Structures are given as C-alpha cells and as structure tokens.
Amino acid sequence: MPKKLFTSVLCPSMKVTEEQLESDINILAMEKQINAINRRRFLGGLAAAGATAATIGSFGFATQAHAQTEPSIVDVLNFALNLEYLEANLYIAVSGQSALSTTDTGGGPTPINAPSQLTLDTQTQMTAVGLAMDELHHIELLRGAITSAGGTPIEQPQIDYSAGGTMSITTQAQFLAVARQFTAVGNSAYAGSAQFLTSSIPTLTTAAQILGAEAQHLGAVGYLCALQGVMSPQADTLDYPPTGPSDIFTITPPTTATGPALGPYRSAAQVLGIVYGVTKASTTTPPTGVTKGGFFPNGVNGAITST
C-alpha cells in the first residue's frame, strides 16, 4: 500500500511522506530557536538558544556604523563575496589564468602585490587552475544571487597580497601554505553564516553547495601540503594544519575515536581578524573594532566590516 502523503510545511507545492513532514517541522523549530536568540547576545558575540544554538554559534556581524545586528541575506552574501575575491585573484595569478573581468569585479580595483605566475608541478598546477575557475564561478553565482534578492553586489575591495609586507609567494610551497589557510578560513565562514540564511531555503541550499565545493578545495590543498611536506601556519586555535602524510583530514578537533569530527565555524569577527592580520595563532578572539589591514588595507566592502 502506498504511503500517505502530506503537504510540506517548507514547500506547500510539494507532497511528502510522514517522515519527511516530521523533518520539515524539526527544521522550522530549529529556525524559531535561532530567531529567538537575544539581540544582546549577538552584541557579545554569543548565540545560545539551548543546546542546538550553542553548537551553531554566533556569526557576530558588524555594520559600518559598528552596531551589531542580525544581518540580512544580502549582507551575508556580500561578506562571502569579499572572501571569494581574495581567493580567486590569488589562484588566477599563480596559475596564469585571465584576470577577472570588470563585470565580475564590479569595477573594483586591481589587487596589488599579487604574485607572478609560478612554475608548478603538474598536479599543483591543475589544482590551482581548478581553484581559480571554481572561485570565478562562485563570484558570478553570488553576484547573481545578491541581485535576485534585490541587493547590490559589492565591488571588489582593494586586496594587498603582501599582507602588510609580511608575506611573499614565490614558490610552490609558499602558494600551497597560503591556499590551505584561505580555503580553511573560507569553509568556516560559510559554516558560520548558515544560521542567517534559513529564511530562504534556496539560498541556504546554494550556500551549502558552495561550502561543499570549498571543502573539496580544502581537502585537495591540504592533501598536497601533507604529501609535499609543506608546513602551513596555524591561522588561529580553530585551525588544524596538516603536519605530514598521516594527516588525511584536518578537522577540529582532530579525528579520534571519541572526537565529533566536525569542521570549524567562525564568526565574521573571527574571519576578519584573520584576513586583517590581527588574530594571533594562539587565540580565536581578535581585538574589537578593527576595520582594515592585512589583505584588505582599506577594509572589506559591504555592511559587515569590523571585528
């Protein structure tokens, strides 16, 4: 006998089984918990609505006026776009691909102190080209999603790959070390932002798909680092770089018989602390109120700009 079907509470045009309906109801309950988080806890960078929200955490957004509120979907997507620009331009430069078009950058400035095209072994070159193409597509996807949501995509911000004069990317090992950090930070940013996309299931789904792609990037680059003996510095205490061929996965905490084996998530403040160059490897907490520095000498663009 066929199972009885019910109208989905998430998508009324769809019919679902009783088990799927129960799953829909649980998703809505989680969303209500998230939306009920006290605004004052966002100001303190905390988000706790029982055990569920405690595991999700706060994305800790800040507007240009330094007042922290729950961000809009457009704000979240534009924040992600800054990070995609940071990654894409590095991979393009190193692999010798064509620069982003003005349509992709929105007319924003060309990065400064970008590395020259490097001589890479075949495997690393193929990886760099793949990364460049994927990030280009992510930029175009995000810009389209922002426009569809009624927002305006940010222009590419000024990016400085010298990171305040402390960084040099002239060898394959240096490239892999930096790419490993970029992919790790980007992954955690998407994970941290997911709670603010629940009002639009299609947007949340797209963000999850991008996170899946970024996770493959991190796995591929981390594997190359492990195989080639590349030591990629720890970005903060949430970061677990590969230390050798035995490090198949670099998730936090390290995979053990009892470990949860979950990738980290970071708040916007934590992400900005890393890319602004003010977070130390021994902590996860950047100083508050920093609005520029490191890879973004003039700050990132959009509504979310401050640690």
N, C-alpha and C positions, 0 to 999 in steps of 0.2 A: 504494500500500500504506500503511495507517495506521501512524503511528509507534508504536513500542513504548512502553508506559507503565510507570513505576516508582512505588513507594511513596515519598511525600515524607518527608524526614527532619525537616522542620519541622512538618508536619501529617500524621501517619500515616494519617488517614482520607481523604486526597486522593491521586489518581494524577497524576503529572506526566511531562513528556517528559524525555529525557536531558539536554537543555539546561537545563531548569528544575531538575532534580536537581543538576546541577553548580552552579547558582546557590545552591541551598539549602546545599550543602556549603561553599561560599565564605562564606556568611553565618555558619554555625556556626564556621568557622575564625576569622573576624574576632571573634566573640564570645569565643572562647577567648583570643585575644590580649588583648582588653580586660580580661578577668577575671584575666589573669596579671600585670597591672601591679603592681609592688611597692608595698605599702602606704606605705612611707616616701616614695615619690614623690608620693602623694596628700597627705601631710603638707606637702610642699614646694610643693604646687600644680602638680606636673608629672605628666604621664601620657605615657609613651613606651614603646611596645612595637613598635619598628621604625618604618618609615615610615607604616604605617597608623594606629597610635595617635598618632603625632606630629601628624598632621593633624586628629585628633579633639580632643586636648587633655584637660585635667582639669577637672571641674566644681568641684573644690575645696570640698566641703561641710564645714560645721562644725556640730556639735551644740551644744545649750545648755551643755554642760559644756566646750565649746571643744576637744573631741577630734575630729579629723577622721578619718572612716572612709568606706568606700563606703556611700552612702545606700540605703535601701530605696525601693521604688517608691512607697510611701505618702509617704515623706519628700519625694521629688521632686515628686509631685503637689500636696502641701500647700504646698511652696515656690512652685510656679506659681500656686496659688490666691491667695496674697498679692498677686502682681502683677496678677492679674485683678481683684481688688477695687480696687486702685489705679486701674486704667484705667476700670473700669465706673462707679465713682462720679463721676469727672470728666465722662465723656461724658453721663451721666444728668443731672447738674446743669446743664451748659452747654446741653443740648438741651431741657431742661424735661420730661424723662420721669419716670415714677413711681419713687420710691426703691426700693431693694432691699428685699424682704420679710425678716422675721426668719428665715424658713426658709432664704433664700439666704445671709444673713449669719451664721447660727448663733447669733444673739443678740448679735453683737459690736457695739461702739459705733458711733454715727453719726459720719461724718467731720466734722472741724472746719475752719473757714475755707474751706469749699467755695465755688467761685464761684457767683454767681447765674446764672439763665438769661440767655443773651446774645442779642442781636439779630444773627442771622447771615444772610448771603445764602442764596438757595435751595439752591445746590449744597453749601455748607458745612453748612447745617442738615441736609440729607438725609444727608450723610456722618456727622455727629455722632449722629444718630438710629440709623443703621445700626451704628455702632461700639457704641453703648450696648446695643442688642439683641443683637449678637453676643457681647459680653463677658458679658452676663447668661446667655446660653446656655452659654458656656464655664464659668462658675462652676457652673451646675447640672450640667453634664457632669462636671466634675472632682469635685464633691462625690459624685456617684453612683458614679464610678469608685473613689474612695477607700473608700467604704462597701463596694462589691463586693469590694474587695481585703482586707477585714477591718480597715480602719483607721477612724479618726475624723476627719472633716473639721475643719480649724481654724475657729475663729470669725474673723470679720472683725477684723483688728487696728485699733488706733487710727490713723487717717490724718489728717494735717495738710497741707492744700493750700497753706498759707503757706510750707511748707518752711523753717521756721526764720526766718520774717519776710522772706525774700528774694524771694518770688515773688508776683506779682499777675496774675490772669487776669480782665481786664475788657474785653478787645477780641477781635475775631475773630482778629487776627494773633497775639496772645498765646496764645490757645487752640490754634491750629494749630502754633505753635512747640513748645508743651509736648506736644501729642498726637504730634507727629513724634518727639520724644525717647522718649515712653512706648512707642510701637509699635516703635521701633528696639531698645530695650533688651529688650522682651518677646520679640521674634523671636530675639535672640541667646541668651536664657536657654533657650528651648525647644531650640535647636540644641545648646547646651552640655550639656543634660541627656540627650540621646538615648542616649548610651552606657550609661546606667544603667537603661534600660528594656528592654534586649534579652532579658531573661529572660521577658518577656511580650509576645509578638508583637502581640496585640490592643491592649495598652496603648501600645506603640510606634507602632502604626498610628494610633490615636486622637490621640496627641501630634503625629504628622506631619500629620494633618488640621488640627489646631488651628494648627500652625505655618503651614500653607498659608493658612488664613484670616487669621492675623496678618500674613503677608507681603502679602496683598491690602490690609489696613488701612494698612500702612506705605507701599505704593505709592500708594494713593489720597491719603493725607495729604501725603506728600512731593510729589506732583504739584500739589496745591493750594498748597503752600508755594512751589513753583517758579513757578507761574502768577501768584500774587499778590505775589511779591517778598518773602515772609516769610523772615527770617533766623532759623533755629532753631539755637541754640548747640550746639557740639560737646560731647557728653557725656564723651567720652574719646578717645584716639587711634584707637580702633577705629571711631569714628563718623564718617560722611561725610555731613553735611547737604547738602541741595540749595542751590545758590547762585544759581540762575537757571533760566529756561525750558530751557536746553540740558541741564540735569541730569535726564535721563529716568530713570536709575536711580542709586541712592545705595548701592552695594555696595562692599565693601572688598576689595582695593584698587580704585581707580576702574577702570571698564571700559576696557581698551585692547586693542590688537591682540595683546598678549602676556599680559595680565592673566588670572588664573584666574576672575574674575567670580563670586566666592563671597561670600555674606553672612557676616558675622562670627558667631562664637560667643563667649560669655562664661562664665567660671566663676561659681559662686554668689557667691564673694567679690567679683568684679568687679561683678556686678549689684547686690549690697548696697552696695558702695562708692558707686555712683551714686545709688541711692534714699535712702541715708543722708546723702548730700550731702558725702562726704569724699573722693571721687575728683576730681582736677583734670583739666581738659580736655587737659593736656599729657602725661598718663600713662594707663596701663591698670591700674596697681597701687595699690589703696587701702591705707592703713595697716591693719595686722593687729589683730584683737581688738575692732573697733568693733561694737557690738551694737544701736545705735539712733541715731536722728537723722533730719534731713531730713523726708521724707514720712511716716516711721514713728517718731514721738517716743518710743514705748515699744518699738521693735523690731518685727520681723515675728513671726508666730506659727508654731509648728511646731518641728521638730528642727533646722532649718538657719537660724541667726540671726546668725552672726558672720562678719565679713570675714576 
